[in-house]
Amino acid sequence: MMRDRTYWHWSIIIMLVCVHISFPSFARDEPFSPPDDPGRFGKWIDRTHQKISDRVLKTSERFDAFFGDKRVKEEQDATQIIVAPTLTFSEGKFIEATCPLTINLVLPYLKNRWHLMVETLLQEEKTNDDESETADDEEHDVRVSLRYKVMQQAQRWLSLDAGVKIQTDKILSPFGRVRFRHIFDFDPWGLRFTQFLFWMEDEGWGESSQFDIDRKLRQDLLFRISNQALWSESSQGLEFSQTYSLRWQLSRRRALEIDLSGQGHTRPSFAIDEYETAVVFRRRLYRNWLFSEIKPGVRALREDDFDWDPFVMLKIECTFGEIFAR
């Protein structure tokens, strides 16, 4: 009985994947075409260098915007509400449902430097075969903050956040954060360094660093190595992760990403906690505000003796407010 039920579950997942790939979207499917080259005269050495650097940055930004990366949302200078209901099917936790909500409200009367941010941290329900068809609500934490942009340039960014985290049991936890980002151009490479310094009442002081290395292989193909490290008074020493990803723009409304990642910690001893490999199919369904995403993959956790656990994630992302080309 259990095996038949598992086959039935995975049959539904395979059917949804096939529908996602074959279902026609409202956006016209045009072949990818790179933009025309800029001017051909003048100081051609400087212009050639600048042109290549701009293309590396624009390629990275275009992929990040299309995939809805968090680092793009961190610097979005627009009033938006983003809703992204997500379902994850796996053998370990059969159904995991989340619905993150992000609100970014620009305050125009304060020279567009102040933002009001609202973000749900986790909303999930889990249903296992061993349980009856009931769902356990886990957490519904909400973070509300006011952001001030000290510096906003193409190469550099500096912002200050202050706010409260409203926990499930209605406890208010204040926090503060400083975020700095700098981009280095070494054509055809692009390097991005992002640094966070934060204080949270429930976690204490901490810092987080992210270093991304981008290599544009073609106008429609980007390779990235992303390194992250986190330390706080409540962390397991230095918590780190590394991700290798290859992003391919199939057309103006379709993109593909292949990821290979691992993460671990250093306290009380050095240990690897998780390995994961996945393929992300992202599709623009309608204009620039409705996207769908399917992410099949496998992960191996230390707590499960690194047994490979296949999973499929289904997500719909809808943006309300000011919409830009992606």
ROMIZA-329496 format. One record per residue (C-alpha): chain; x, y, z; residue number from 1. Coordinates in Angstrom, 2 decimals, padded with zeros to 5 digits. Layout:
> chaine	c1	c2	c3	num
> A	X	Y	Z	NUM
...
//
This chain:
> chaine	c1	c2	c3	num
> A	000.00	000.00	000.00	1
> A	002.79	002.44	000.93	2
> A	004.66	001.67	-002.30	3
> A	001.53	002.17	-004.42	4
> A	000.88	005.51	-002.72	5
> A	004.47	006.62	-003.38	6
> A	004.18	005.69	-007.07	7
> A	000.93	007.66	-007.27	8
> A	002.55	010.74	-005.68	9
> A	005.52	010.71	-008.04	10
> A	003.25	010.14	-011.04	11
> A	001.49	013.41	-010.20	12
> A	004.84	015.22	-009.91	13
> A	006.03	013.93	-013.30	14
> A	002.76	015.01	-014.89	15
> A	003.11	018.54	-013.43	16
> A	006.66	018.80	-014.77	17
> A	005.52	017.80	-018.26	18
> A	002.68	020.34	-018.15	19
> A	005.07	023.08	-017.03	20
> A	007.46	022.39	-019.91	21
> A	004.84	022.05	-022.63	22
> A	002.10	024.48	-021.54	23
> A	002.05	027.60	-023.75	24
> A	002.50	030.88	-021.92	25
> A	001.02	034.24	-022.81	26
> A	004.41	035.80	-023.51	27
> A	005.68	035.38	-027.04	28
> A	008.60	032.95	-027.27	29
> A	011.31	034.82	-029.13	30
> A	014.82	033.51	-029.76	31
> A	017.46	035.07	-027.58	32
> A	019.34	037.85	-029.34	33
> A	022.16	039.89	-027.80	34
> A	021.97	043.68	-027.95	35
> A	023.78	045.61	-030.64	36
> A	027.33	046.75	-029.88	37
> A	027.70	050.40	-028.85	38
> A	029.88	053.04	-030.59	39
> A	032.87	052.03	-032.72	40
> A	034.95	055.22	-032.63	41
> A	036.89	057.23	-030.08	42
> A	039.22	055.69	-027.55	43
> A	038.59	052.13	-028.61	44
> A	040.73	050.51	-025.91	45
> A	038.82	052.16	-023.05	46
> A	035.52	051.66	-024.80	47
> A	036.23	048.00	-025.48	48
> A	037.18	047.42	-021.85	49
> A	034.10	049.28	-020.60	50
> A	031.87	047.48	-023.08	51
> A	033.04	044.04	-021.94	52
> A	032.74	045.02	-018.26	53
> A	029.23	046.36	-018.78	54
> A	028.19	043.19	-020.57	55
> A	029.53	041.01	-017.76	56
> A	027.60	043.05	-015.19	57
> A	024.46	043.26	-017.31	58
> A	024.53	039.51	-017.97	59
> A	024.75	038.82	-014.23	60
> A	022.04	041.34	-013.40	61
> A	019.76	040.04	-016.15	62
> A	020.00	036.46	-014.89	63
> A	019.57	037.54	-011.26	64
> A	016.48	039.58	-012.14	65
> A	014.93	036.77	-014.20	66
> A	015.48	034.21	-011.43	67
> A	014.24	036.63	-008.76	68
> A	017.43	036.41	-006.71	69
> A	017.36	037.78	-003.20	70
> A	020.31	040.08	-003.84	71
> A	018.31	041.88	-006.56	72
> A	015.34	042.27	-004.22	73
> A	017.65	043.71	-001.56	74
> A	018.47	046.63	-003.86	75
> A	015.13	047.04	-005.61	76
> A	014.27	050.72	-005.82	77
> A	010.55	050.20	-006.41	78
> A	007.35	049.71	-004.45	79
> A	006.50	046.03	-004.81	80
> A	004.65	043.15	-003.21	81
> A	005.98	039.69	-004.09	82
> A	004.04	036.52	-003.29	83
> A	005.61	033.13	-004.03	84
> A	003.55	030.09	-002.95	85
> A	005.76	027.01	-003.05	86
> A	005.23	023.25	-002.75	87
> A	008.09	020.82	-002.17	88
> A	007.57	017.08	-002.63	89
> A	010.14	014.66	-001.20	90
> A	010.33	011.16	000.25	91
> A	011.49	012.34	003.67	92
> A	008.87	015.09	004.08	93
> A	006.25	014.35	001.52	94
> A	004.67	017.81	001.28	95
> A	006.20	021.07	002.46	96
> A	004.13	024.17	001.70	97
> A	005.45	027.71	002.10	98
> A	004.11	031.08	001.03	99
> A	006.73	033.81	001.53	100
> A	005.50	037.38	001.24	101
> A	007.79	040.38	000.70	102
> A	006.66	044.01	000.74	103
> A	008.99	046.84	-000.28	104
> A	007.42	050.27	000.11	105
> A	009.48	053.23	-001.15	106
> A	008.82	056.48	000.72	107
> A	009.04	059.12	-002.07	108
> A	008.69	062.15	000.18	109
> A	011.97	061.21	001.88	110
> A	014.07	061.46	-001.32	111
> A	013.48	057.75	-002.11	112
> A	016.18	056.77	000.37	113
> A	013.81	055.30	002.94	114
> A	012.05	051.97	002.46	115
> A	009.50	050.19	004.62	116
> A	010.12	046.43	004.45	117
> A	007.78	043.61	005.51	118
> A	008.84	039.98	005.09	119
> A	007.49	036.64	006.28	120
> A	010.37	034.44	007.41	121
> A	008.68	031.03	007.36	122
> A	005.19	029.71	006.78	123
> A	005.02	026.01	006.29	124
> A	002.80	023.00	006.61	125
> A	003.99	019.41	006.48	126
> A	002.05	016.29	005.67	127
> A	003.62	012.84	005.98	128
> A	002.28	009.46	004.94	129
> A	002.72	008.19	008.49	130
> A	000.41	010.88	009.83	131
> A	-003.25	011.38	009.21	132
> A	-004.15	014.01	006.66	133
> A	-003.57	016.82	009.13	134
> A	-001.10	019.65	008.80	135
> A	001.16	021.11	011.46	136
> A	001.58	024.85	011.34	137
> A	005.19	025.60	012.23	138
> A	006.06	029.29	012.36	139
> A	004.59	032.49	011.06	140
> A	007.34	034.96	011.93	141
> A	007.16	038.38	010.31	142
> A	009.99	040.89	010.04	143
> A	009.17	044.61	009.76	144
> A	011.97	047.10	009.22	145
> A	012.84	050.58	008.01	146
> A	015.74	050.79	005.54	147
> A	017.89	053.82	004.80	148
> A	020.08	053.79	001.67	149
> A	023.31	055.59	002.50	150
> A	024.95	054.88	-000.86	151
> A	023.41	053.52	-004.06	152
> A	025.79	053.22	-007.00	153
> A	026.36	050.66	-009.71	154
> A	029.63	049.55	-008.09	155
> A	028.83	050.17	-004.41	156
> A	025.85	049.92	-002.11	157
> A	025.43	050.71	001.58	158
> A	022.19	050.47	003.55	159
> A	021.06	050.45	007.19	160
> A	018.10	048.45	008.52	161
> A	016.32	048.65	011.88	162
> A	013.13	046.90	012.90	163
> A	011.45	044.10	014.83	164
> A	010.77	040.43	014.25	165
> A	007.27	039.43	015.30	166
> A	007.43	035.78	016.35	167
> A	004.64	033.21	016.37	168
> A	004.05	033.62	020.11	169
> A	003.72	037.42	019.60	170
> A	007.14	038.18	021.07	171
> A	008.82	041.25	019.57	172
> A	012.55	040.88	018.88	173
> A	014.33	044.08	017.73	174
> A	017.21	043.89	015.27	175
> A	019.59	046.11	013.32	176
> A	021.67	045.44	010.21	177
> A	024.28	047.08	007.98	178
> A	024.72	045.84	004.40	179
> A	027.62	046.75	002.11	180
> A	028.17	045.53	-001.46	181
> A	031.00	046.16	-003.92	182
> A	031.49	044.93	-007.50	183
> A	034.88	044.44	-009.15	184
> A	035.32	044.21	-012.94	185
> A	038.02	041.96	-014.39	186
> A	036.69	041.21	-017.83	187
> A	035.42	038.68	-018.61	188
> A	035.08	038.01	-014.87	189
> A	032.79	039.82	-012.46	190
> A	033.33	039.70	-008.68	191
> A	030.71	040.73	-006.13	192
> A	031.41	041.05	-002.40	193
> A	028.52	041.51	000.03	194
> A	029.00	042.03	003.76	195
> A	026.39	042.08	006.55	196
> A	026.89	043.18	010.15	197
> A	023.85	042.59	012.35	198
> A	022.46	042.41	015.85	199
> A	019.35	040.44	016.79	200
> A	017.93	040.11	020.27	201
> A	017.44	036.35	019.89	202
> A	020.79	035.67	018.13	203
> A	023.14	038.38	019.38	204
> A	025.87	039.97	017.26	205
> A	026.92	038.43	013.99	206
> A	028.28	038.93	010.51	207
> A	027.67	037.34	007.14	208
> A	029.84	037.46	004.02	209
> A	029.08	036.46	000.45	210
> A	031.57	036.39	-002.41	211
> A	030.28	035.66	-005.93	212
> A	032.51	034.95	-008.91	213
> A	030.78	035.32	-012.29	214
> A	032.15	034.20	-015.64	215
> A	030.20	035.03	-018.77	216
> A	030.71	032.15	-021.19	217
> A	028.35	033.54	-023.81	218
> A	025.76	036.27	-023.92	219
> A	023.15	033.71	-022.86	220
> A	025.35	031.54	-020.58	221
> A	026.70	032.43	-017.13	222
> A	028.84	030.40	-014.71	223
> A	028.90	031.38	-011.02	224
> A	030.68	030.29	-007.86	225
> A	028.97	031.61	-004.74	226
> A	030.70	031.41	-001.33	227
> A	028.88	032.29	001.90	228
> A	029.95	032.37	005.55	229
> A	027.96	033.25	008.67	230
> A	029.07	033.75	012.26	231
> A	026.94	034.83	015.19	232
> A	026.84	034.37	018.95	233
> A	024.31	031.55	018.46	234
> A	025.78	029.86	015.34	235
> A	027.74	026.60	015.20	236
> A	031.03	028.38	014.81	237
> A	031.46	029.49	011.21	238
> A	028.56	028.23	009.09	239
> A	029.56	028.12	005.44	240
> A	028.25	027.10	002.03	241
> A	029.50	026.96	-001.54	242
> A	027.42	026.74	-004.72	243
> A	028.43	026.14	-008.33	244
> A	025.77	027.16	-010.83	245
> A	025.37	027.36	-014.59	246
> A	022.60	029.60	-015.94	247
> A	021.36	029.39	-019.49	248
> A	018.87	031.81	-021.08	249
> A	016.90	029.56	-023.44	250
> A	014.70	032.38	-024.74	251
> A	013.28	035.69	-023.54	252
> A	010.80	033.85	-021.31	253
> A	012.62	030.64	-020.38	254
> A	015.79	029.96	-018.44	255
> A	017.59	026.96	-016.99	256
> A	019.91	026.68	-014.00	257
> A	022.04	023.74	-012.83	258
> A	023.23	023.89	-009.19	259
> A	025.69	021.89	-007.10	260
> A	026.09	022.98	-003.48	261
> A	027.29	021.96	-000.05	262
> A	027.18	023.48	003.42	263
> A	028.64	022.82	006.85	264
> A	029.91	024.28	010.14	265
> A	033.09	024.46	012.22	266
> A	031.88	024.10	015.84	267
> A	032.21	021.96	017.92	268
> A	034.16	020.36	015.07	269
> A	034.39	020.79	011.31	270
> A	031.55	018.93	009.56	271
> A	029.64	018.93	006.29	272
> A	025.88	019.04	006.88	273
> A	024.34	018.83	003.42	274
> A	024.97	018.23	-000.27	275
> A	022.47	019.16	-002.96	276
> A	022.26	019.11	-006.72	277
> A	019.27	020.44	-008.65	278
> A	018.02	021.75	-011.97	279
> A	015.81	024.86	-012.02	280
> A	013.39	025.48	-014.90	281
> A	012.03	029.05	-014.72	282
> A	009.38	030.37	-017.08	283
> A	007.76	033.76	-017.53	284
> A	004.05	033.08	-017.81	285
> A	002.69	036.58	-018.33	286
> A	004.52	039.85	-018.95	287
> A	007.14	040.57	-016.28	288
> A	005.14	039.86	-013.14	289
> A	004.07	036.21	-013.25	290
> A	006.66	033.40	-013.21	291
> A	006.60	029.67	-012.61	292
> A	009.47	027.51	-011.44	293
> A	010.12	023.78	-011.20	294
> A	013.18	022.50	-009.34	295
> A	013.83	018.76	-009.34	296
> A	016.89	017.57	-007.45	297
> A	018.43	015.36	-004.78	298
> A	019.91	016.22	-001.40	299
> A	021.90	014.30	001.19	300
> A	021.80	015.31	004.87	301
> A	024.23	014.35	007.62	302
> A	021.31	013.65	009.97	303
> A	020.11	011.01	007.48	304
> A	023.58	009.44	007.06	305
> A	023.87	011.18	003.66	306
> A	021.22	009.02	002.02	307
> A	020.14	010.72	-001.21	308
> A	016.60	012.10	-000.95	309
> A	014.96	013.16	-004.26	310
> A	012.65	016.18	-004.24	311
> A	010.67	018.40	-006.58	312
> A	009.83	022.03	-005.82	313
> A	006.98	023.86	-007.58	314
> A	006.67	027.64	-007.26	315
> A	004.54	030.45	-008.65	316
> A	005.89	033.99	-008.19	317
> A	003.64	037.00	-008.61	318
> A	004.75	040.63	-008.33	319
> A	002.43	043.59	-007.71	320
> A	003.46	047.23	-008.00	321
> A	006.21	048.76	-010.13	322
> A	007.33	046.17	-012.70	323
> A	010.59	046.31	-014.62	324
> A	011.89	044.27	-017.54	325
> A	013.34	040.90	-016.58	326
//
